Amino acid sequence: MLSLVAVVCAGIVAVPVSWAVQKQVEAERGESSPDAAANVYVLQTSSGEEIGLSRVLAGRRHDELLRQWRQYRGDMERANVPSKLEMVGPIDVEDQGDDRAAVTAQVRPTWWNEQTNLSGTAHPWRFETRRDAGGWRVWAADLPPWCGVHVRPSACL
């Protein structure tokens, strides 16, 4: 009887552990398409959350891309105006062959305060994406400067 209890308990523990391992492996695979990888990048930039960003950054360029992302977020925060980003219009995906794709999304900022909401002008955000470790990831991000393009330069002083 004791051995049956041990087997049942081990099975109960093994199921959540195997599920967690499977979810971690899935999270590290990247995204299912080039535009999905770019979308996650923009969403994480908008939210300011690094959690979830790493899964869409190409492994060999991870640290460099994370530094770039942090610098961009720093510019957004320095402007000291609550802002979010939204993609407008279709996302353009151009297959480059050899598991590479160029992605262009029109992204605009939105701001708000107690009395009003404003939307800025959309500008192209360009990404080079590559299939890496079974999923699509951002290899390079060519973003318009936050200060001077999305907001006036004086807002970032």
N, C-alpha and C positions, 0 to 999 in steps of 0.2 A: 504494500500500500504506500509506504514511504517513497519507494522508487517511482511510483505512478505520480505522486504529488510533485516530485522533483522534475519529472519530464514535463508535466503540465505547466508548472511554473516557469521552466526554462523556455517553453514554447511561447508563453505569454510575454516574456521579456524579449525573446528573439524577434517577434513580429514588429514591435515598435522600433527596435534597433535596425532591422533590415530596411524598414520603411524610411528611416532617417538617412541611412547610408545611400539608398536609392535616390532620394530627393537631393542629397548633396551632389551626387554624381550628375544628375540631370541639371542642376544649377550651374555646374562647371562646364557644361557643354556649349555654352553660348546660346544664341537665338536661332530660331528656325528659318529666318530669312534676313537679307541685308537690311531691309527697311525696319524690321523688328529690332535689330541691334541699334540702329540710329535712333529709333523711337525711345528705347530704354535710356540711351545716353541723354537725350533731351529731357525726358521725364526726371531723371536723377539730377540733372543740372537745375531744373526748375525747382525741385523739392529741396535741393541742397543735401541730399542723403547719399552718402557713399555706399551704404548697404545696397547691394544689388548692382552697383556699377561695375565691380570687378569682373562679373561674369561676362560682360560684353567688351572688355578691353583685351586686345590681343596679348597673349602671354609674353612674347619677347619684347613688347613695347609697353607693358603694363605700367611700370614705374614712371616712365616719361609721360604717358597719357594721363595718369593719375595726377602728376604734378601740374600738367596743363589744365586739367579740370579744376583742381584746387585753386589755381591762380584765377581762372575765370570766375569761379564762385566768390573768391575774395573781391574781385572787381564789382560783382553784383552786390555784395554786402556793403562794400565801401560806399556805394551810391546812397545807402541809407534810406531807401524807399522800398517798401514791401513790393516785391515783384514776383511774378511767375512767368513761365514761358508757355506758349501754345503753338503747335504746328497748324498752319492754315493751308488749305489746298492739298492737292495730291503730292505724294512723295515720289520723286523720280528715281528710279533704279536703273542704272546702265550696267549691263553685264560686261565685264572686262575679260571674261574667259579665265581659265586656270584658277577657278574658285575665288575670283575677285569681283567686286562690284563697287561702282561709284554711286553714292546716294546723295541726293540733294533734297533738302526739306526747307520750306519757307517757315521761318520761326519769328514770332513777334512777342514782345513782352507785354504784360498787362500789369497795371498798377492800381492801387486802391487806397482810399482813406475813408474816414467816416462818412463823407458826403458824395464821393464820386468814384467811378471806375473809368480807367482810360486804357486804351489799347494803342500800342506803338505800331510803327511800320514793320512789315515783315521783311526779313533779309534772308538770303540763302545761307544755310549751314551745310557744308559739304563734308562728306565722310568717305574715306576709303575703307571698305570692309573686306574681310577675307574669311573663308571657311577655315576654321582652326579647331582642332580637337573635336570635330563632329558638329560644330555649330558655327554660326556667323558671329564675328566680332569686329569691333572698330579697330582698324590699323592706324588710321590718321584722322584727325578732326581739324578742318579748316573753318574756323568760326570768325565772324566779324567781331571786331573789338566791342566789348560792352560799353566802355567809356568812349564816347565820340561817335558811335553808330547807333546803338540801341538807346543810349541816354546821352544828354549833352555832356561835354567834358567837365564842365564846372560842377556837375552833380557828383563827380568822383573825387573831388578834392578833400 
